[in-house]
C-alpha cells in the first residue's frame, strides 16, 4: 500500500565500517528498502545519536550485521506499508526504537517481559536503523508520535527516555526519596526530570562542568564529580556511565536498603566488591535490559504530561560522523540528534 508518491530508488545512509578502516562510520548510497509484509517504510525526520551507537560502531558490542546502519531513536513518517499491515497508514508519524522484534511466544514474552526474549532483535544492530533517509520497522513495534511534538524532542525519548524510565523503576526509588545519578548524558538528564516531577531529591555525579551545570539548572540538589561521594546517603542510584569502576563507588553512596540500577547496555569490568562495604544492610544491585513496548507507551504518555525537554545539539545528516566523535569526547551536554532536511554546523 502507498499513497501514489514516487519514491527515490536510492538513498544516503551511514554504515558501520568495522575492521575496514579507521573511522567509525562512512557515508554511502544504498537502494531504498522495501518493507516486508508486516513492516512499514518510514521517511526519517530525525534520529537521536545514542551511546549504544558508539558501542556498536566501536566493537564494544559484537557485530551482528556487517556494515549495519546505526540509529534507534528514529522519528519519521510512513510512506509505504507492507501487504499485511493494518494499524498504520501512509502519512502517520511514527517512532522507531531499539527493540525491533521478539518471538511473542516464549515465557518472557507471554509474561510481559519481552525485553528478556532470547530471540529479540534490535534496530541499528541486527537490522538497519535511522542514520538513513528511509528505514523500515515492524508495524507492531512502531510508536505513534504526536504531530505537535518536534522531531528533535521526540527522537531522544525513544531510547534515552525509555531506558531512563525503566531504570528509574528498577531502582525502586521510594516516594520523596534521594536519587543518585552517575553520568549525565541523554538518558540521565531526562530521568532526572522524571524523578524531580515525582518529588525526589536528585544528586548528580558526573564528569564535566557543562553536565554538572545542566543538572543544577534542571533542579538537582547537588552536582559533583563522578567518582565523588554524594552529600547524603541515597535511597537509590542509577549508573548511566559505562564505567564499571564506578559500581563500588555508587554502592558506597547508598544507605541501608538502597538499590543501584546499572542502565548501560555495556559496562566495563567491575572491580571486586566487598560484602561488608558494598552489599551489607540489604543494598541491592540490579541491571536494566532493553525495554518493553509498554515501557515506551508509558514514557511517551508521561513525556506529554510532564513536558519533558531534551537539551539538544543538532547535526545535519552529513555530519553524523562528527556527532559520534563529539559524543565519544563528551563535547556537549544532553543529547545529539541528526536532523534530516537541516544542515546546522557541527
C-alpha positions as CSV (number, residue, x, y, z in Angstrom):
1,X,0.0,0.0,0.0
2,X,1.2,3.5,-0.7
3,X,-0.1,7.0,-1.5
4,X,1.0,7.1,-5.1
5,X,4.1,9.0,-4.3
6,X,7.1,8.1,-6.4
7,X,9.9,7.2,-4.0
8,X,13.6,7.5,-5.0
9,X,15.4,4.4,-5.9
10,X,18.5,5.2,-3.8
11,X,19.2,7.0,-0.5
12,X,22.1,8.1,1.6
13,X,23.0,6.2,4.7
14,X,25.8,6.0,7.2
15,X,27.1,2.4,7.7
16,X,29.5,0.9,10.2
17,X,33.0,0.3,9.0
18,X,34.2,-2.5,11.3
19,X,37.7,-3.5,10.5
20,X,37.7,-1.9,7.1
21,X,39.0,1.5,8.1
22,X,39.9,3.8,11.0
23,X,36.6,5.8,11.0
24,X,33.5,4.6,12.9
25,X,31.0,5.1,10.0
26,X,31.0,6.1,6.4
27,X,28.5,7.7,4.1
28,X,27.3,5.5,1.2
29,X,24.3,5.2,-1.1
30,X,22.0,2.2,-1.0
31,X,18.7,1.2,-2.5
32,X,15.7,2.4,-0.6
33,X,14.4,-0.6,1.3
34,X,11.1,-2.3,0.7
35,X,9.1,-3.1,3.7
36,X,8.3,-6.8,4.5
37,X,4.7,-7.7,4.7
38,X,4.4,-6.8,8.4
39,X,6.6,-3.6,8.1
40,X,6.2,0.0,7.1
41,X,8.7,2.2,5.3
42,X,9.5,5.4,7.2
43,X,11.0,8.6,5.8
44,X,13.3,9.8,8.5
45,X,12.8,13.3,10.0
46,X,15.3,12.9,12.8
47,X,17.4,10.3,14.6
48,X,19.0,10.5,18.0
49,X,22.7,9.7,18.5
50,X,22.9,7.3,21.3
51,X,25.8,5.9,23.3
52,X,24.8,2.4,22.2
53,X,25.6,3.6,18.6
54,X,29.1,4.1,19.9
55,X,29.2,0.6,21.4
56,X,28.0,-0.8,18.0
57,X,30.4,1.2,15.9
58,X,33.5,0.7,18.2
59,X,33.0,-3.1,18.7
60,X,32.1,-3.0,22.4
61,X,29.0,-5.0,21.2
62,X,29.7,-8.0,19.0
63,X,28.9,-7.5,15.3
64,X,25.5,-8.8,14.4
65,X,25.3,-7.5,10.9
66,X,28.3,-6.3,8.8
67,X,28.0,-2.6,7.8
68,X,24.8,-2.1,9.6
69,X,23.2,1.3,9.6
70,X,23.1,2.6,13.3
71,X,20.4,4.6,14.9
72,X,17.4,3.5,17.0
73,X,15.8,6.8,18.1
74,X,14.0,7.5,14.8
75,X,11.1,9.9,14.1
76,X,9.6,9.9,10.7
77,X,6.5,9.5,8.5
78,X,5.1,6.3,7.0
79,X,5.5,6.4,3.2
80,X,4.7,2.8,2.3
81,X,3.0,-0.1,4.1
82,X,3.6,-3.9,3.7
83,X,0.7,-6.0,2.5
84,X,0.0,-7.5,5.9
85,X,-0.2,-4.2,7.9
86,X,-3.4,-2.7,9.2
87,X,-2.7,-0.4,12.2
88,X,-0.7,2.3,10.3
89,X,-1.4,4.1,7.1
90,X,0.7,6.3,4.8
91,X,1.2,9.7,6.4
92,X,1.2,8.5,10.0
93,X,4.0,9.9,12.1
94,X,5.9,7.2,14.0
95,X,8.9,6.5,16.2
96,X,11.3,3.6,15.8
97,X,13.1,2.3,18.9
98,X,15.8,-0.1,19.9
99,X,13.5,-3.2,20.4
100,X,12.7,-4.3,16.9
101,X,11.1,-7.8,17.2
102,X,10.5,-10.5,19.8
103,X,9.3,-14.1,19.3
104,X,6.0,-13.4,21.1
105,X,5.7,-17.0,22.4
106,X,8.5,-17.6,25.0
107,X,7.7,-17.3,28.7
108,X,9.3,-13.9,28.8
109,X,7.1,-12.5,26.1
110,X,4.0,-14.2,27.5
111,X,4.6,-12.7,31.0
112,X,5.0,-9.1,29.7
113,X,8.8,-9.2,29.9
114,X,9.6,-9.2,26.2
115,X,12.8,-7.2,26.9
116,X,14.3,-10.6,28.1
117,X,13.3,-12.5,25.0
118,X,16.3,-14.5,23.8
119,X,15.1,-14.2,20.2
120,X,14.8,-10.4,20.3
121,X,16.4,-8.3,17.5
122,X,17.3,-4.7,17.7
123,X,17.3,-1.7,15.4
124,X,20.7,-0.4,14.4
125,X,22.4,-3.7,15.4
126,X,20.5,-6.6,13.9
127,X,18.7,-4.5,11.3
128,X,19.4,-1.2,9.7
129,X,18.4,1.8,11.6
130,X,17.9,5.6,11.3
131,X,21.2,7.0,10.1
132,X,19.4,7.0,6.8
133,X,16.9,8.9,4.7
134,X,14.5,5.9,4.9
135,X,14.2,2.9,7.2
136,X,11.7,0.1,7.9
137,X,10.1,-1.0,11.1
138,X,7.7,-3.8,12.0
139,X,4.3,-2.2,12.4
140,X,3.7,-3.8,15.8
141,X,6.9,-2.1,17.2
142,X,6.3,1.4,15.9
143,X,5.2,4.1,18.3
144,X,2.7,6.8,17.3
145,X,4.3,10.3,17.6
146,X,2.0,13.3,18.2
147,X,2.1,16.0,15.4
148,X,2.8,18.8,17.9
149,X,6.0,17.2,19.2
150,X,9.1,18.4,17.4
151,X,11.1,15.6,15.9
152,X,14.3,16.7,17.7
153,X,12.4,16.4,21.0
154,X,10.7,13.2,20.2
155,X,13.7,11.3,19.0
156,X,15.6,11.1,22.3
157,X,12.5,9.8,24.1
158,X,12.7,6.6,22.0
159,X,15.8,5.2,23.8
160,X,17.3,7.7,26.2
161,X,13.8,8.4,27.6
162,X,12.5,4.8,27.6
163,X,15.7,3.4,29.2
164,X,15.8,6.1,31.8
165,X,12.2,5.4,32.7
166,X,12.8,1.7,33.1
167,X,16.0,2.3,35.0
168,X,14.1,4.6,37.4
169,X,11.5,1.9,38.0
170,X,14.2,-0.8,38.5
171,X,16.0,1.5,41.1
172,X,12.9,1.2,43.4
173,X,13.1,4.9,44.5
174,X,10.7,5.5,47.4
175,X,8.3,8.4,47.2
176,X,10.2,11.6,48.1
177,X,13.4,9.6,48.2
178,X,17.0,10.6,47.4
179,X,18.2,9.5,44.0
180,X,21.8,9.5,42.8
181,X,22.6,9.7,39.1
182,X,26.1,8.7,37.9
183,X,26.8,10.1,34.4
184,X,24.6,12.9,33.0
185,X,24.1,12.4,29.3
186,X,21.0,11.8,27.2
187,X,19.2,9.3,29.4
188,X,20.2,10.8,32.7
189,X,19.0,14.3,32.0
190,X,15.6,13.0,31.1
191,X,15.5,10.6,34.0
192,X,16.3,13.5,36.4
193,X,13.3,15.4,35.1
194,X,11.1,12.3,35.7
195,X,12.4,11.9,39.3
196,X,12.1,15.5,40.1
197,X,8.5,15.5,38.9
198,X,7.8,12.7,41.3
199,X,9.2,14.7,44.3
200,X,12.6,13.1,44.5
201,X,15.7,14.8,45.7
202,X,18.3,14.3,43.0
203,X,22.1,14.2,43.3
204,X,24.2,14.0,40.2
205,X,27.7,12.8,40.0
206,X,29.3,13.2,36.6
207,X,32.4,14.5,34.9
208,X,32.4,17.8,33.0
209,X,31.4,21.2,34.2
210,X,28.7,21.6,31.5
211,X,26.9,18.4,32.5
212,X,27.1,19.4,36.2
213,X,25.7,22.9,35.4
214,X,22.9,21.4,33.3
215,X,22.0,19.1,36.3
216,X,21.7,22.1,38.6
217,X,19.7,24.1,36.1
218,X,17.2,21.2,35.9
219,X,16.7,21.2,39.6
220,X,19.3,18.7,41.1
221,X,20.1,19.4,44.7
222,X,23.8,18.8,44.1
223,X,26.2,18.0,41.3
224,X,29.8,16.8,41.7
225,X,32.5,14.6,40.1
226,X,31.6,11.1,39.0
227,X,33.9,9.4,41.5
228,X,32.9,11.6,44.4
229,X,30.5,11.0,47.3
230,X,27.0,12.5,47.4
231,X,26.4,14.9,50.3
232,X,23.9,12.5,51.8
233,X,23.3,8.7,51.7
234,X,21.0,7.8,48.9
235,X,17.8,5.6,48.7
236,X,18.5,4.6,45.1
237,X,21.1,5.3,42.4
238,X,21.3,4.8,38.6
239,X,24.6,4.3,36.9
240,X,24.4,5.6,33.3
241,X,28.1,5.9,32.7
242,X,29.6,2.7,31.1
243,X,32.3,2.6,33.8
244,X,32.4,-0.5,35.9
245,X,34.9,1.2,38.3
246,X,32.0,3.4,39.5
247,X,29.9,0.5,40.7
248,X,31.6,0.2,44.1
249,X,31.7,4.0,44.4
250,X,27.9,4.1,43.8
251,X,27.2,1.3,46.2
252,X,29.1,3.1,49.0
253,X,26.9,6.1,48.4
254,X,23.7,4.1,49.2
255,X,22.1,4.0,52.5
256,X,20.7,0.8,54.0
257,X,18.1,-0.9,51.8
258,X,19.2,1.1,48.8
259,X,19.2,-0.1,45.2
260,X,21.7,0.6,42.4
261,X,20.5,0.1,38.9
262,X,23.0,-0.4,36.1
263,X,21.4,1.2,33.0
264,X,24.1,0.8,30.3
265,X,24.0,-1.9,27.7
266,X,27.7,-2.1,28.0
267,X,29.7,-1.6,31.3
268,X,33.4,-2.1,31.6
269,X,34.7,-4.7,34.1
270,X,33.5,-4.2,37.7
271,X,36.2,-4.3,40.4
272,X,35.9,-6.7,43.3
273,X,33.1,-5.9,45.7
274,X,33.4,-6.4,49.5
275,X,30.3,-7.7,51.1
276,X,30.5,-5.6,54.3
277,X,31.4,-2.4,52.4
278,X,29.2,-2.6,49.4
279,X,26.3,-5.0,49.9
280,X,25.6,-5.5,53.6
281,X,22.4,-3.9,55.1
282,X,20.3,-5.1,52.2
283,X,21.8,-3.0,49.5
284,X,20.8,-4.3,46.1
285,X,22.4,-4.2,42.7
286,X,20.4,-4.8,39.5
287,X,20.7,-4.3,35.8
288,X,18.4,-2.9,33.1
289,X,18.0,-4.8,29.8
290,X,16.4,-3.1,26.8
291,X,12.7,-2.2,27.2
292,X,9.2,-3.4,26.6
293,X,6.8,-1.7,24.3
294,X,4.7,-1.0,27.4
295,X,7.6,1.0,28.8
296,X,7.7,3.1,25.6
297,X,4.0,3.8,25.6
298,X,4.0,4.8,29.3
299,X,7.1,7.0,28.9
300,X,5.6,8.8,25.8
301,X,2.4,9.5,27.8
302,X,4.4,10.8,30.8
303,X,6.5,13.0,28.5
304,X,3.4,14.7,27.2
305,X,2.0,15.3,30.7
306,X,5.3,16.4,32.3
307,X,6.6,18.3,29.3
308,X,9.9,16.5,29.3
309,X,12.5,18.6,27.5
310,X,15.7,17.3,25.9
311,X,18.8,19.6,25.8
312,X,19.6,19.0,22.1
313,X,22.7,19.6,20.0
314,X,21.6,19.3,16.3
315,X,23.7,17.9,13.5
316,X,22.8,17.8,9.8
317,X,22.7,14.4,8.2
318,X,26.1,14.9,6.6
319,X,27.7,15.3,10.0
320,X,26.7,12.0,11.6
321,X,30.4,11.0,12.0
322,X,31.1,14.3,13.8
323,X,28.1,13.7,16.1
324,X,29.6,10.3,17.2
325,X,33.0,11.8,17.6
326,X,31.6,14.6,19.8
327,X,29.6,12.1,21.8
328,X,32.7,10.0,22.4
329,X,34.7,13.1,23.5
330,X,31.9,14.5,25.7
331,X,31.8,17.8,23.8
332,X,28.1,18.5,24.6
333,X,25.7,18.2,27.4
334,X,22.3,16.5,26.8
335,X,21.7,14.6,23.6
336,X,22.8,14.8,19.9
337,X,20.2,14.5,17.1
338,X,20.6,14.1,13.4
339,X,18.1,16.3,11.7
340,X,17.4,15.4,8.1
341,X,16.5,18.4,6.0
342,X,18.6,20.7,8.2
343,X,22.3,21.2,8.0
344,X,23.4,23.0,11.2
345,X,27.1,23.5,11.7
346,X,28.6,20.6,13.7
